[in-house]
Amino acid sequence: MMLSRLVAAVLAAFLIAPVAAMDAELSKLARSTGTPDIPGLKMVWLAPWGDVASAHPWRNIIVHQTEGPSGSARGGAEAQSRNPTRRGVMVWVETDGTVYWAVADNLVPTHTDGANRNDNKYIDNTATYHQVVRDNSIGVEFAGNYPDVATGPTVAQVAAWKILVQVLRARYGIPLDHVYAHNWIDFKDARYCEGCWLATLARTWGE
């Protein structure tokens, strides 16, 4: 199962062409309010968008992977919606690609461990050490790496992420090099690199 999903994700990375430029209509849509229909995404809105001018000043995106089975994103997102500042994230992505927007973007969920990584293992941590933290970073949680934490994202998750990362960056004006994997900024589970493949894909796709 792990191998087949990993192979599928690798194939998806090549089959989904790099982004040449931010689609103007998608960029405009990303700045809207309410519960817009976003082409290519199956969105479940547990918290609608407010005026983006009133959103928290987000500067980074952190990619997480939860050690939960397929189908767990909805439960996690619903729990987050009921208690927005609990340990968790704003956006959850199920293995079938469904995106759950759980928390209003003027609120700050509790995630990351304070950007405690300073060993430059994955990236230069000079600009991240104690700086890429929950108060300035949107968390995106990808479900499904259970029971094997090394299980990669599904094709559907990769396809959703391709669009979702564009939307997040356009809505909040986040630079491409401010998309991080959780393992890049925090010391995490040594058995796998949490969020690394997805964050690398986002940067590879480019502008």
Salt bridges, closest charged atoms under 4 A:
GLU67 OE1 - ARG191 NH2 3.72
GLU78 OE2 - ARG74 NE 2.90
ASP105 OD2 - ARG171 NE 3.01
ASP113 OD1 - ARG87 NH2 3.07
ASP113 OD2 - LYS188 NZ 3.63
ASP119 OD1 - ARG117 NE 2.84
ASP135 OD1 - ARG134 NE 3.97
ASP177 OD1 - HIS178 NE2 3.85
ASP186 OD2 - HIS182 NE2 2.91
ASP189 OD2 - ARG191 NH2 2.48
GLU194 OE2 - HIS64 ND1 3.45
GLU194 OE2 - HIS182 ND1 3.16
GLU207 OE1 - ARG169 NH2 2.77
